[in-house]
Amino acid sequence: MDFLLGRKVGMTSLFSPDGGTIPVTVLEAGPCTVVQKKTVEIDGYDALQLGFSAKKEKGVSKPMMGHFKKAGTQPFHALKEVPLGEGDEELKIGSILDATVFDRGDRLDITGVSKGRGFSGGMKRHGFSGGPKTHGGMFDRGLGSLGNAASPSRIIKGKKMPGHMGSVRVTIQSVLLVDLILEDNLVFVRGAVPGANGGFILLRKSVKGQRGGLDKPKEQVRSLNPLKASKRAARGG
């Protein structure tokens, strides 16, 4: 199985072998339960529906409660349908998947919903530089000229302007899995992960392959510059 549902716990740091620190995000990866198994004969395609984070029956609608009772499982907060991979044919409804599907040094693609920033201006939302900061500047943090005069006499659709920022589905690719605590289903990945603490995420083995893991050979020539050395340590090598 290449997929797993989880939850973002927070950020911390780990020591690297050369004494530096690696910024990591702690993720609770599973355990996930197979709630539904779709087949080509019945549904037209092969897939598994995974459930994560048990939920009380009180807050579940009757149709969804019937869906869980048919599977013989408890209700879950998060449900996600994932494609069937090689060797997953033996999985059945009720099967449990946990962090053991991953290993140290794996590269993961992690999908989450980014933090909502509300209504934001052009400088914060799109990285605009704003107006001149010296005497005579009249629009400060504004966008400047927007529309056209005679033709087409309107603002073109899709122009970068102030508006709602964040709260969108974001995927970061090829994130290095630094460490695991299997008994607690905790996964430590290098760098930041989209979303707020406690938010649900989807983990999958990277579609770009597993190159450049923990066994990547170290560079032959290392700079003696202390600034470069500290950045190297922050990258984990």
C-alpha atoms as a printed R data frame, in Angstrom:
    type eleno elety resid chain resno       x      y       z
1   ATOM     1    CA   MET     A     1   0.000  0.000   0.000
2   ATOM     2    CA   ASP     A     2   1.390  3.370  -1.052
3   ATOM     3    CA   PHE     A     3  -1.260  5.553   0.647
4   ATOM     4    CA   LEU     A     4  -2.112  6.378   4.244
5   ATOM     5    CA   LEU     A     5  -4.327  8.915   5.985
6   ATOM     6    CA   GLY     A     6  -2.981 10.848   8.922
7   ATOM     7    CA   ARG     A     7  -2.974 13.984  11.019
8   ATOM     8    CA   LYS     A     8  -0.445 16.776  11.444
9   ATOM     9    CA   VAL     A     9   0.792 16.913  15.040
10  ATOM    10    CA   GLY     A    10   3.325 19.766  14.966
11  ATOM    11    CA   MET     A    11   6.961 20.658  14.305
12  ATOM    12    CA   THR     A    12  10.179 19.948  16.173
13  ATOM    13    CA   SER     A    13  13.808 19.180  15.332
14  ATOM    14    CA   LEU     A    14  16.052 16.115  15.377
15  ATOM    15    CA   PHE     A    15  19.804 15.764  15.573
16  ATOM    16    CA   SER     A    16  21.594 14.746  12.396
17  ATOM    17    CA   PRO     A    17  24.574 12.317  12.456
18  ATOM    18    CA   ASP     A    18  27.064 15.192  12.078
19  ATOM    19    CA   GLY     A    19  25.651 17.048  15.093
20  ATOM    20    CA   GLY     A    20  23.411 19.488  13.251
21  ATOM    21    CA   THR     A    21  19.647 19.791  13.593
22  ATOM    22    CA   ILE     A    22  16.984 18.810  11.086
23  ATOM    23    CA   PRO     A    23  13.635 20.662  11.190
24  ATOM    24    CA   VAL     A    24  10.905 18.028  11.016
25  ATOM    25    CA   THR     A    25   7.123 17.829  11.063
26  ATOM    26    CA   VAL     A    26   5.557 15.128  13.237
27  ATOM    27    CA   LEU     A    27   2.690 13.267  11.550
28  ATOM    28    CA   GLU     A    28   0.330 10.676  12.974
29  ATOM    29    CA   ALA     A    29   0.160  8.197  10.066
30  ATOM    30    CA   GLY     A    30  -2.720  5.784  10.624
31  ATOM    31    CA   PRO     A    31  -3.920  3.391  11.716
32  ATOM    32    CA   CYS     A    32  -6.358  3.326   8.783
33  ATOM    33    CA   THR     A    33  -9.195  0.850   8.256
34  ATOM    34    CA   VAL     A    34 -10.382 -0.416   4.867
35  ATOM    35    CA   VAL     A    35 -14.061  0.607   4.832
36  ATOM    36    CA   GLN     A    36 -14.905 -0.278   1.225
37  ATOM    37    CA   LYS     A    37 -13.268 -2.207  -1.617
38  ATOM    38    CA   LYS     A    38 -14.283 -1.343  -5.172
39  ATOM    39    CA   THR     A    39 -13.741 -3.757  -8.051
40  ATOM    40    CA   VAL     A    40 -13.849 -3.615 -11.832
41  ATOM    41    CA   GLU     A    41 -16.733 -6.105 -11.961
42  ATOM    42    CA   ILE     A    42 -19.045 -4.031  -9.754
43  ATOM    43    CA   ASP     A    43 -17.798 -0.440  -9.857
44  ATOM    44    CA   GLY     A    44 -15.767 -0.336 -13.068
45  ATOM    45    CA   TYR     A    45 -12.411  0.288 -11.347
46  ATOM    46    CA   ASP     A    46 -10.263 -0.968  -8.487
47  ATOM    47    CA   ALA     A    47  -9.926  1.185  -5.363
48  ATOM    48    CA   LEU     A    48  -9.924  1.128  -1.585
49  ATOM    49    CA   GLN     A    49 -11.756  3.485   0.746
50  ATOM    50    CA   LEU     A    50  -9.730  4.193   3.883
51  ATOM    51    CA   GLY     A    51 -11.098  5.516   7.173
52  ATOM    52    CA   PHE     A    52  -9.073  7.369   9.797
53  ATOM    53    CA   SER     A    53  -9.787  8.804  13.260
54  ATOM    54    CA   ALA     A    54 -12.713  7.116  15.017
55  ATOM    55    CA   LYS     A    55 -15.879  9.174  15.455
56  ATOM    56    CA   LYS     A    56 -18.869  8.914  17.775
57  ATOM    57    CA   GLU     A    57 -22.108  7.638  16.223
58  ATOM    58    CA   LYS     A    58 -23.989 10.669  17.535
59  ATOM    59    CA   GLY     A    59 -22.624 12.986  14.841
60  ATOM    60    CA   VAL     A    60 -23.002 10.592  11.878
61  ATOM    61    CA   SER     A    61 -25.868 10.831   9.399
62  ATOM    62    CA   LYS     A    62 -28.102  7.794   8.827
63  ATOM    63    CA   PRO     A    63 -26.841  7.112   5.272
64  ATOM    64    CA   MET     A    64 -23.194  7.210   6.417
65  ATOM    65    CA   MET     A    65 -24.014  5.115   9.471
66  ATOM    66    CA   GLY     A    66 -25.514  2.505   7.144
67  ATOM    67    CA   HIS     A    67 -22.340  2.615   5.068
68  ATOM    68    CA   PHE     A    68 -20.174  1.906   8.129
69  ATOM    69    CA   LYS     A    69 -22.488 -0.817   9.448
70  ATOM    70    CA   LYS     A    70 -22.386 -2.573   6.083
71  ATOM    71    CA   ALA     A    71 -18.602 -2.655   6.356
72  ATOM    72    CA   GLY     A    72 -18.777 -3.742   9.988
73  ATOM    73    CA   THR     A    73 -16.535 -0.861  11.119
74  ATOM    74    CA   GLN     A    74 -16.878  2.091  13.445
75  ATOM    75    CA   PRO     A    75 -17.528  5.585  12.012
76  ATOM    76    CA   PHE     A    76 -14.522  7.703  11.004
77  ATOM    77    CA   HIS     A    77 -13.897 11.418  10.704
78  ATOM    78    CA   ALA     A    78 -11.873 11.127   7.489
79  ATOM    79    CA   LEU     A    79 -12.654  8.933   4.476
80  ATOM    80    CA   LYS     A    80 -10.493  8.796   1.360
81  ATOM    81    CA   GLU     A    81 -10.612  6.632  -1.737
82  ATOM    82    CA   VAL     A    82  -7.197  5.583  -3.050
83  ATOM    83    CA   PRO     A    83  -6.215  3.474  -6.076
84  ATOM    84    CA   LEU     A    84  -5.352 -0.173  -5.618
85  ATOM    85    CA   GLY     A    85  -1.614 -0.830  -5.864
86  ATOM    86    CA   GLU     A    86   0.458 -3.924  -6.492
87  ATOM    87    CA   GLY     A    87  -0.024 -6.523  -3.787
88  ATOM    88    CA   ASP     A    88  -3.129 -4.806  -2.370
89  ATOM    89    CA   GLU     A    89  -5.561 -7.357  -3.817
90  ATOM    90    CA   GLU     A    90  -5.359 -9.413  -0.612
91  ATOM    91    CA   LEU     A    91  -6.586 -6.517   1.525
92  ATOM    92    CA   LYS     A    92 -10.152 -6.969   2.727
93  ATOM    93    CA   ILE     A    93 -12.783 -4.782   4.354
94  ATOM    94    CA   GLY     A    94 -11.735 -4.266   7.952
95  ATOM    95    CA   SER     A    95  -8.002 -4.632   7.264
96  ATOM    96    CA   ILE     A    96  -5.804 -2.286   9.304
97  ATOM    97    CA   LEU     A    97  -2.962 -0.259   7.746
98  ATOM    98    CA   ASP     A    98  -0.418  1.604   9.853
99  ATOM    99    CA   ALA     A    99   2.934  3.370   9.577
100 ATOM   100    CA   THR     A   100   4.747  0.114   8.804
101 ATOM   101    CA   VAL     A   101   3.921  0.665   5.104
102 ATOM   102    CA   PHE     A   102   6.708  3.302   5.100
103 ATOM   103    CA   ASP     A   103  10.387  3.097   6.009
104 ATOM   104    CA   ARG     A   104  13.200  5.479   6.946
105 ATOM   105    CA   GLY     A   105  14.639  7.214   3.910
106 ATOM   106    CA   ASP     A   106  11.427  7.011   1.851
107 ATOM   107    CA   ARG     A   107  10.307  9.984  -0.188
108 ATOM   108    CA   LEU     A   108   6.675 10.978   0.371
109 ATOM   109    CA   ASP     A   109   4.117 13.220  -1.314
110 ATOM   110    CA   ILE     A   110   1.962 14.887   1.352
111 ATOM   111    CA   THR     A   111  -1.399 16.523   0.632
112 ATOM   112    CA   GLY     A   112  -3.216 18.824   3.049
113 ATOM   113    CA   VAL     A   113  -5.394 21.930   3.223
114 ATOM   114    CA   SER     A   114  -3.336 25.074   3.768
115 ATOM   115    CA   LYS     A   115  -4.100 27.507   6.563
116 ATOM   116    CA   GLY     A   116  -6.816 30.035   5.752
117 ATOM   117    CA   ARG     A   117  -5.547 33.628   5.744
118 ATOM   118    CA   GLY     A   118  -8.843 35.381   5.071
119 ATOM   119    CA   PHE     A   119  -9.034 38.410   2.790
120 ATOM   120    CA   SER     A   120  -5.486 39.508   1.919
121 ATOM   121    CA   GLY     A   121  -3.995 42.271  -0.177
122 ATOM   122    CA   GLY     A   122  -1.886 41.903  -3.284
123 ATOM   123    CA   MET     A   123   1.444 42.203  -1.468
124 ATOM   124    CA   LYS     A   124   0.713 39.399   0.983
125 ATOM   125    CA   ARG     A   125  -1.252 37.219  -1.422
126 ATOM   126    CA   HIS     A   126   0.942 37.465  -4.529
127 ATOM   127    CA   GLY     A   127   4.210 38.934  -3.296
128 ATOM   128    CA   PHE     A   128   3.864 42.323  -5.020
129 ATOM   129    CA   SER     A   129   6.464 44.930  -4.089
130 ATOM   130    CA   GLY     A   130   4.003 47.822  -3.635
131 ATOM   131    CA   GLY     A   131   4.564 51.448  -4.519
132 ATOM   132    CA   PRO     A   132   7.578 53.687  -3.975
133 ATOM   133    CA   LYS     A   133   8.489 54.330  -0.345
134 ATOM   134    CA   THR     A   134   9.949 57.815  -0.951
135 ATOM   135    CA   HIS     A   135   8.241 61.206  -1.173
136 ATOM   136    CA   GLY     A   136   5.614 61.290  -3.851
137 ATOM   137    CA   GLY     A   137   4.476 57.681  -3.586
138 ATOM   138    CA   MET     A   138   0.684 57.716  -3.604
139 ATOM   139    CA   PHE     A   139  -0.440 54.096  -3.391
140 ATOM   140    CA   ASP     A   140   1.945 52.455  -0.861
141 ATOM   141    CA   ARG     A   141   0.665 48.848  -0.627
142 ATOM   142    CA   GLY     A   142  -1.720 49.086  -3.563
143 ATOM   143    CA   LEU     A   143  -1.560 47.230  -6.883
144 ATOM   144    CA   GLY     A   144  -1.031 50.200  -9.160
145 ATOM   145    CA   SER     A   145  -2.592 50.301 -12.625
146 ATOM   146    CA   LEU     A   146  -5.153 47.532 -13.174
147 ATOM   147    CA   GLY     A   147  -7.473 48.062 -16.131
148 ATOM   148    CA   ASN     A   148  -7.216 49.119 -19.763
149 ATOM   149    CA   ALA     A   149  -8.453 52.348 -21.287
150 ATOM   150    CA   ALA     A   150 -10.213 52.142 -24.646
151 ATOM   151    CA   SER     A   151  -9.811 48.436 -25.275
152 ATOM   152    CA   PRO     A   152 -11.033 46.185 -23.748
153 ATOM   153    CA   SER     A   153 -12.166 48.772 -21.143
154 ATOM   154    CA   ARG     A   154 -12.254 46.250 -18.331
155 ATOM   155    CA   ILE     A   155 -10.045 44.229 -16.026
156 ATOM   156    CA   ILE     A   156  -8.989 40.922 -17.571
157 ATOM   157    CA   LYS     A   157 -10.244 37.829 -15.765
158 ATOM   158    CA   GLY     A   158  -7.672 36.052 -13.638
159 ATOM   159    CA   LYS     A   159  -5.625 39.146 -12.810
160 ATOM   160    CA   LYS     A   160  -3.788 38.907  -9.511
161 ATOM   161    CA   MET     A   161  -5.742 41.055  -7.065
162 ATOM   162    CA   PRO     A   162  -6.667 41.126  -3.369
163 ATOM   163    CA   GLY     A   163  -8.972 38.322  -2.268
164 ATOM   164    CA   HIS     A   164  -9.335 35.171  -0.233
165 ATOM   165    CA   MET     A   165  -5.988 33.586   0.587
166 ATOM   166    CA   GLY     A   166  -5.236 30.049   1.730
167 ATOM   167    CA   SER     A   167  -7.587 27.194   2.650
168 ATOM   168    CA   VAL     A   168  -6.769 25.330  -0.567
169 ATOM   169    CA   ARG     A   169  -5.564 21.798  -1.289
170 ATOM   170    CA   VAL     A   170  -1.756 21.741  -1.439
171 ATOM   171    CA   THR     A   171   0.627 18.880  -2.241
172 ATOM   172    CA   ILE     A   172   4.340 18.942  -1.487
173 ATOM   173    CA   GLN     A   173   6.450 16.335  -3.256
174 ATOM   174    CA   SER     A   174   9.488 14.217  -2.427
175 ATOM   175    CA   VAL     A   175   9.595 14.969   1.307
176 ATOM   176    CA   LEU     A   176  12.240 12.924   3.114
177 ATOM   177    CA   LEU     A   177  11.023 10.590   5.852
178 ATOM   178    CA   VAL     A   178  13.655 11.046   8.558
179 ATOM   179    CA   ASP     A   179  12.453  8.817  11.401
180 ATOM   180    CA   LEU     A   180   9.593  6.600  12.620
181 ATOM   181    CA   ILE     A   181   8.067  5.580  15.941
182 ATOM   182    CA   LEU     A   182   6.031  2.570  14.841
183 ATOM   183    CA   GLU     A   183   4.385  1.796  18.192
184 ATOM   184    CA   ASP     A   184   2.762  5.261  18.165
185 ATOM   185    CA   ASN     A   185   2.351  5.494  14.346
186 ATOM   186    CA   LEU     A   186   4.408  8.699  14.314
187 ATOM   187    CA   VAL     A   187   6.307  9.767  11.198
188 ATOM   188    CA   PHE     A   188   8.963 12.510  11.125
189 ATOM   189    CA   VAL     A   189   9.389 14.213   7.740
190 ATOM   190    CA   ARG     A   190  11.898 16.918   6.912
191 ATOM   191    CA   GLY     A   191  10.561 20.450   6.532
192 ATOM   192    CA   ALA     A   192   7.062 21.896   6.728
193 ATOM   193    CA   VAL     A   193   3.740 20.302   5.783
194 ATOM   194    CA   PRO     A   194   0.653 22.237   4.601
195 ATOM   195    CA   GLY     A   195  -2.147 22.805   7.077
196 ATOM   196    CA   ALA     A   196  -2.651 23.618  10.728
197 ATOM   197    CA   ASN     A   197  -1.806 21.323  13.626
198 ATOM   198    CA   GLY     A   198  -4.524 18.694  13.926
199 ATOM   199    CA   GLY     A   199  -5.467 18.884  10.249
200 ATOM   200    CA   PHE     A   200  -5.959 15.728   8.189
201 ATOM   201    CA   ILE     A   201  -3.386 14.846   5.551
202 ATOM   202    CA   LEU     A   202  -2.830 12.212   2.871
203 ATOM   203    CA   LEU     A   203   0.562 10.511   2.596
204 ATOM   204    CA   ARG     A   204   1.733  8.509  -0.397
205 ATOM   205    CA   LYS     A   205   5.060  7.210  -1.660
206 ATOM   206    CA   SER     A   206   6.510  9.789  -4.022
207 ATOM   207    CA   VAL     A   207   5.486  9.538  -7.674
208 ATOM   208    CA   LYS     A   208   8.959 10.836  -8.568
209 ATOM   209    CA   GLY     A   209  10.703  7.829  -7.066
210 ATOM   210    CA   GLN     A   210  12.791  7.247  -3.977
211 ATOM   211    CA   ARG     A   211  16.086  8.798  -5.066
212 ATOM   212    CA   GLY     A   212  18.126 10.934  -2.701
213 ATOM   213    CA   GLY     A   213  17.182  9.306   0.612
214 ATOM   214    CA   LEU     A   214  19.183  8.934   3.794
215 ATOM   215    CA   ASP     A   215  21.821  6.864   1.978
216 ATOM   216    CA   LYS     A   216  22.676  9.671  -0.440
217 ATOM   217    CA   PRO     A   217  26.499 10.022  -0.629
218 ATOM   218    CA   LYS     A   218  27.887 13.155   0.957
219 ATOM   219    CA   GLU     A   219  29.636 15.710  -1.210
220 ATOM   220    CA   GLN     A   220  33.395 15.207  -1.579
221 ATOM   221    CA   VAL     A   221  34.432 18.838  -1.149
222 ATOM   222    CA   ARG     A   222  32.902 20.775   1.740
223 ATOM   223    CA   SER     A   223  33.166 24.489   2.214
224 ATOM   224    CA   LEU     A   224  34.733 25.757   5.457
225 ATOM   225    CA   ASN     A   225  32.336 28.699   5.498
226 ATOM   226    CA   PRO     A   226  30.407 28.366   8.822
227 ATOM   227    CA   LEU     A   227  27.228 29.795   7.251
228 ATOM   228    CA   LYS     A   228  27.247 27.098   4.576
229 ATOM   229    CA   ALA     A   229  28.016 24.476   7.211
230 ATOM   230    CA   SER     A   230  24.983 25.488   9.288
231 ATOM   231    CA   LYS     A   231  22.730 25.369   6.203
232 ATOM   232    CA   ARG     A   232  24.128 21.962   5.356
233 ATOM   233    CA   ALA     A   233  23.304 20.735   8.853
234 ATOM   234    CA   ALA     A   234  19.789 22.140   8.598
235 ATOM   235    CA   ARG     A   235  19.294 20.120   5.408
236 ATOM   236    CA   GLY     A   236  20.306 16.987   7.223
237 ATOM   237    CA   GLY     A   237  23.753 16.524   5.739
